[in-house]
Amino acid sequence: MNFSLTEEQKILQDNARRFAINEMLPSIREYEEQRKVNHDLTKKMGELGMLGVHIPEQYGGAGYDYTAAALIWEQLSYVSWSQTLTALGHSVLAATILNMGASDKQKQKYLPPLCRGESIIAVGAVEPAAGSDAGAIETKAELVGDKWIINGTKNFITTGSIADTTLVLCQTDKSMGWRGIALIAVDADTPGFSKEPINMIGDLAGDICNLSFLDCSVPKENLINEIGRGLNVALHGIDSARLFIAAGALGMAQCCLDSCIKFAKERSQFGKPIGSFQMIQDTIASLAAELMAVRWQVYYAADLKSKDLPHAKELSAAKILASDLAIKASEQAIRVHGAYGCTDDYPVARHYRDAILTAILGGTKEMHKLTIGRELLNLNART
């Protein structure tokens, strides 16, 4: 196994970090304070090929593998996971879904503009009664003539209020269970389609909202793939989203560690830098050791996914470990920084707010443990 990055991967990594420092960092406080989305980032990322990193070139993507994508997502999240999620999260989730399940005509319609940063496509999956249990979808789609009539609600949808199009998981026949679930594209200007923004504990520079559909009428051809394949196709995108979350968590943890190192050298107490105190060194050394290990678990999962090899338990492990580390690193970084860490003068407060969201998005720790257990035991857990 080769643990070295290729020269091309190093270039992608460096370019992403440079973009984060030059384009995101100078204004992140302004956007978070005003709870605004920096729309320019999506366009700029599109121009640099950071959107659709893993999407084939024929559809406007860069054609790289998932390891390269993870490297880019990690470096961008070093400055802001929230802005990274909003600026390119749709190219992770929606683009993967379309690339895996859409017809060639639909791919040509949706993917090139998305990869250029000219359009945003959200995915409406989560509902009040359907989160981890995605098969419990209740939003209804009824085919009337050549139109789908959609009614229902979706909760906690990333970029939901700024998306040009939303891919909506709908139930066409509840008696069929998951076999009746369809994925249907709904344009933002469709009559009866409304959005309600949500203020989260983190993601201050992002966009998460609830969606409502009241007799929304969309063309029959807006069906992505076929009835009964909607959930399966959506899960391909959610799988990529889990890798994005894990990689982003690495970026946040690395930033917290770097900030601790810098602060521990500069901050003096009792006539010496606090970095010379054993307890501070213990904290920093422990975080660094965990980060080294978790990083390679994330890269390993990305490599398996790139090679189209089984990777469910490896990616679930990466997601659990990386999310936990981001939470731990940001919390301990605030302790190292003291009261300064509770202000926005340092990046650790921002990551502290965002890190907790990585434990929820893409599936909870409990769901991922069930995945790992099922893979190892070949048995479904019972209550």
RANORKA-V279026 format. One record per residue. N is the residue number from 1. PSI is psi in degrees with one decimal (none if undefined). OMEGA is omega in whole degrees, -180 to 180 (none if undefined). D_LAST is the distance of its C-alpha to the last C-alpha in Angstrom with 1 decimal. Layout:
{{N,PSI,OMEGA,D_LAST} {N,PSI,OMEGA,D_LAST}}
This chain:
{{1,132.5,-179,39.5} {2,116.7,-178,41.6} {3,6.4,-179,40.5} {4,141.4,174,43.5} {5,147.2,176,43.6} {6,164.9,178,46.2} {7,-38.9,179,49.2} {8,-41.9,178,48.0} {9,-38.0,178,44.5} {10,-38.3,179,46.3} {11,-44.9,178,48.5} {12,-42.5,179,45.5} {13,-47.7,-179,43.9} {14,-42.0,-180,47.2} {15,-39.6,180,47.9} {16,-42.4,179,44.5} {17,-41.2,180,44.9} {18,-41.4,178,48.5} {19,-44.2,-179,47.4} {20,-44.4,-178,44.8} {21,-41.7,-174,47.4} {22,-35.5,-173,50.2} {23,-26.8,-176,48.6} {24,-45.4,-173,45.5} {25,-43.7,-175,46.3} {26,-27.5,-174,49.6} {27,5.3,-174,48.2} {28,-38.2,-180,44.5} {29,-41.4,180,45.2} {30,-46.5,-178,47.1} {31,-36.3,179,44.4} {32,-41.8,-180,41.7} {33,-36.2,-178,43.9} {34,-0.5,-177,44.7} {35,52.3,-179,41.2} {36,154.9,175,42.9} {37,132.6,176,42.0} {38,91.3,-175,44.5} {39,-25.1,-179,45.2} {40,-27.7,-177,47.8} {41,-41.6,-179,45.3} {42,-44.8,179,43.8} {43,-45.0,-179,47.3} {44,-39.7,178,48.3} {45,-36.9,177,45.3} {46,-41.4,180,46.0} {47,-29.6,-178,49.6} {48,3.2,177,48.6} {49,18.8,-179,46.1} {50,-11.4,175,43.0} {51,138.9,-179,41.4} {52,38.1,-179,39.9} {53,-39.5,-176,40.4} {54,3.8,-180,38.4} {55,139.4,-179,39.7} {56,147.4,-179,42.5} {57,-31.4,-179,46.0} {58,-17.5,179,46.9} {59,17.9,175,44.6} {60,-1.6,-179,45.9} {61,-176.8,-179,43.6} {62,-17.7,176,44.6} {63,18.6,178,43.1} {64,171.5,178,41.7} {65,-179.5,-176,38.5} {66,-24.2,176,35.3} {67,-44.6,177,36.5} {68,-41.5,179,39.5} {69,-43.6,-179,37.4} {70,-38.5,178,35.2} {71,-42.5,-180,38.4} {72,-46.6,-179,39.7} {73,-38.4,179,36.6} {74,-45.9,-176,36.4} {75,-38.1,178,40.1} {76,-38.6,-179,40.0} {77,-14.7,176,37.0} {78,-36.4,178,39.1} {79,-49.4,-179,41.0} {80,112.2,174,38.5} {81,-36.4,-180,35.0} {82,-50.4,180,35.3} {83,-35.4,178,38.5} {84,-44.3,179,37.4} {85,-44.8,-177,34.3} {86,-38.4,-176,36.6} {87,-35.6,-177,39.5} {88,4.3,179,37.8} {89,-34.0,179,34.1} {90,-27.5,178,34.9} {91,-14.7,175,36.6} {92,-54.5,-174,33.4} {93,-64.3,-176,31.0} {94,-41.9,-178,33.2} {95,-38.5,177,35.7} {96,-43.4,179,33.2} {97,-48.1,-179,31.8} {98,-41.0,-180,35.4} {99,-35.0,-178,36.6} {100,-33.9,-169,33.8} {101,-14.5,-175,33.7} {102,159.8,174,36.9} {103,164.2,180,40.1} {104,-37.7,179,43.1} {105,-42.5,179,44.7} {106,-38.7,177,41.8} {107,-44.4,-180,41.6} {108,-29.4,180,45.3} {109,-45.3,-170,45.0} {110,-38.3,-170,42.2} {111,-47.3,-179,41.9} {112,-45.7,177,45.5} {113,-36.4,178,45.8} {114,-46.4,-178,42.4} {115,-24.5,177,43.4} {116,-6.8,-179,46.8} {117,18.3,-177,45.2} {118,-13.7,179,46.7} {119,154.9,178,43.5} {120,133.4,-180,39.9} {121,118.0,179,37.1} {122,168.8,177,33.8} {123,121.1,180,30.5} {124,96.1,-179,28.8} {125,-49.1,-173,25.1} {126,138.7,177,23.1} {127,170.7,179,23.0} {128,-35.4,-179,21.9} {129,10.2,-177,18.8} {130,93.0,175,18.6} {131,-93.6,174,18.2} {132,-32.3,177,15.6} {133,74.8,-174,14.8} {134,-21.1,-179,18.4} {135,-6.8,-178,18.3} {136,21.6,-180,18.2} {137,132.4,179,21.9} {138,-15.8,176,24.0} {139,127.7,-170,27.4} {140,138.1,173,29.5} {141,122.6,-180,32.3} {142,128.3,180,34.8} {143,114.3,179,37.7} {144,106.6,-175,40.9} {145,-121.7,179,43.9} {146,24.6,-180,43.8} {147,145.3,169,41.6} {148,130.1,176,38.0} {149,116.7,-172,37.4} {150,133.1,176,34.4} {151,135.5,178,32.8} {152,-170.3,-179,29.9} {153,155.4,175,28.9} {154,143.8,-177,27.5} {155,147.8,172,26.5} {156,54.2,-177,27.3} {157,117.5,180,29.4} {158,133.4,-177,31.4} {159,20.2,-177,35.1} {160,-36.1,-176,34.4} {161,-11.7,-179,37.6} {162,-1.1,-178,39.9} {163,146.2,175,38.8} {164,-31.0,-180,41.4} {165,146.6,175,38.8} {166,131.4,175,35.0} {167,113.7,-170,32.9} {168,124.2,173,30.6} {169,123.7,-177,27.5} {170,153.9,174,28.0} {171,121.6,-180,26.7} {172,-21.9,180,29.6} {173,101.0,-174,28.0} {174,-28.3,-180,24.6} {175,-17.1,-179,24.5} {176,-3.5,-179,24.4} {177,-137.5,-178,21.3} {178,-21.8,179,21.7} {179,-12.7,178,24.8} {180,0.8,-176,26.5} {181,134.5,179,26.0} {182,156.6,177,29.3} {183,120.9,-173,30.6} {184,133.8,180,33.8} {185,127.5,180,36.3} {186,121.3,179,37.6} {187,151.9,-174,40.6} {188,-30.4,-176,40.9} {189,13.1,180,43.9} {190,126.9,178,42.3} {191,136.4,-180,43.1} {192,-4.1,179,40.1} {193,117.9,-179,38.2} {194,157.7,-177,37.9} {195,145.4,177,36.4} {196,107.8,-179,35.5} {197,150.7,178,35.5} {198,136.6,173,32.9} {199,117.6,-179,33.9} {200,168.1,178,31.2} {201,-31.1,176,31.3} {202,-154.7,180,32.5} {203,42.3,-175,33.8} {204,-25.7,178,37.0} {205,23.0,-177,39.1} {206,-164.6,-178,36.6} {207,110.9,175,35.7} {208,134.4,-176,32.3} {209,170.4,172,32.3} {210,147.2,-179,30.8} {211,145.2,176,32.3} {212,141.6,-180,33.2} {213,118.6,180,34.5} {214,102.2,-178,36.7} {215,43.6,177,38.3} {216,125.0,-178,38.6} {217,118.7,179,40.7} {218,153.7,-178,40.7} {219,148.7,180,42.4} {220,-35.6,-177,40.7} {221,-2.2,177,41.4} {222,-3.7,176,39.1} {223,127.5,177,36.2} {224,121.2,-176,34.9} {225,-124.9,-177,34.4} {226,164.5,178,33.3} {227,135.3,-179,31.0} {228,-13.6,179,27.6} {229,-3.6,-174,28.2} {230,-47.7,-178,27.7} {231,-42.0,-180,24.1} {232,-43.5,179,24.9} {233,-42.3,180,28.1} {234,-36.0,-179,26.6} {235,-27.8,175,24.0} {236,-41.7,178,27.1} {237,-39.5,179,28.3} {238,-34.5,177,25.1} {239,-44.2,177,25.2} {240,-35.3,178,28.7} {241,-34.9,178,27.8} {242,-38.8,177,25.3} {243,-41.0,177,28.3} {244,-44.6,-179,30.5} {245,-43.2,180,28.3} {246,-44.7,180,28.1} {247,-41.5,178,31.9} {248,-37.3,178,32.6} {249,-37.0,176,30.7} {250,-44.9,-179,33.0} {251,-42.9,179,36.0} {252,-43.8,-180,35.1} {253,-40.3,180,34.4} {254,-40.9,179,37.7} {255,-41.7,179,39.6} {256,-41.7,178,38.3} {257,-47.0,-180,39.4} {258,-39.3,179,42.7} {259,-38.1,177,43.3} {260,-44.3,-179,42.6} {261,-46.7,-179,45.1} {262,-46.5,-178,47.7} {263,-39.5,-178,47.3} {264,-24.7,177,47.3} {265,-31.6,-174,50.6} {266,-30.5,-176,52.2} {267,126.4,-180,51.0} {268,141.4,172,53.1} {269,141.3,-179,52.7} {270,34.0,174,55.0} {271,13.2,179,57.3} {272,155.8,179,55.0} {273,139.8,-179,52.4} {274,-18.8,176,48.9} {275,-15.0,178,47.9} {276,-7.1,179,49.9} {277,138.0,-175,47.6} {278,-40.9,-178,45.3} {279,-38.0,178,42.2} {280,-44.0,179,42.8} {281,-37.0,177,43.3} {282,-45.4,179,40.1} {283,-49.0,-177,38.1} {284,-43.8,-179,39.8} {285,-40.8,180,39.7} {286,-43.3,178,36.0} {287,-42.2,-179,35.2} {288,-42.6,-179,37.6} {289,-44.3,179,36.1} {290,-39.9,-179,32.5} {291,-40.7,178,34.0} {292,-44.5,-177,35.8} {293,-47.1,-176,32.7} {294,-35.8,179,30.4} {295,-44.6,-178,33.2} {296,-25.6,173,33.4} {297,-41.0,178,29.7} {298,-45.9,179,30.1} {299,-36.4,179,33.3} {300,-44.9,178,31.8} {301,-40.1,179,29.0} {302,-39.1,180,31.8} {303,-43.3,177,33.9} {304,-43.0,179,31.4} {305,-39.1,179,30.8} {306,-35.3,-179,34.6} {307,5.1,180,35.0} {308,37.5,176,32.4} {309,158.5,177,30.5} {310,132.4,-175,26.7} {311,13.7,-174,25.6} {312,-51.9,-177,22.0} {313,-33.5,179,20.8} {314,-40.3,179,24.2} {315,-37.2,176,24.2} {316,-41.5,178,20.7} {317,-42.3,180,22.0} {318,-41.4,-179,25.2} {319,-43.3,178,23.7} {320,-52.1,-174,21.6} {321,-42.9,-178,24.6} {322,-42.2,178,27.2} {323,-45.6,179,25.5} {324,-39.8,-179,24.9} {325,-40.3,179,28.5} {326,-41.4,178,30.0} {327,-47.3,-179,28.5} {328,-45.0,-177,29.7} {329,-41.8,-179,33.0} {330,-37.9,179,33.9} {331,-44.6,-180,33.0} {332,-30.7,177,35.0} {333,-38.1,177,37.8} {334,-38.2,177,38.2} {335,-42.1,179,38.6} {336,-39.8,-178,41.2} {337,-14.3,-178,43.0} {338,-144.1,-178,42.9} {339,-29.8,178,43.8} {340,-33.6,-179,45.1} {341,-16.8,179,41.6} {342,1.9,178,40.7} {343,168.4,178,43.4} {344,13.3,174,43.7} {345,-16.8,178,46.6} {346,154.3,-175,44.2} {347,-14.0,-171,41.4} {348,-33.3,178,38.7} {349,-40.8,178,38.0} {350,-45.3,-180,37.6} {351,-32.2,177,35.1} {352,-41.7,179,33.2} {353,-40.1,-175,32.7} {354,-31.4,-173,31.7} {355,-39.4,-177,29.5} {356,-28.8,-180,26.6} {357,-28.2,-180,26.4} {358,-19.1,178,25.8} {359,-14.1,-177,22.4} {360,-50.7,-178,21.4} {361,142.9,179,23.4} {362,12.4,179,22.3} {363,136.2,-180,18.6} {364,165.5,177,17.1} {365,-40.1,-178,16.7} {366,-42.3,179,12.9} {367,-38.5,-180,13.2} {368,-31.3,175,15.9} {369,-37.6,176,14.2} {370,-38.1,178,11.6} {371,-46.3,180,14.8} {372,-43.7,179,16.5} {373,-42.9,179,13.8} {374,-40.2,180,13.8} {375,-39.8,-176,17.6} {376,-37.8,-174,18.1} {377,-15.9,-175,15.9} {378,34.3,179,16.3} {379,140.9,174,12.7} {380,136.0,179,9.9} {381,145.7,179,6.8} {382,148.3,178,3.8} {383,none,none,0.0}}
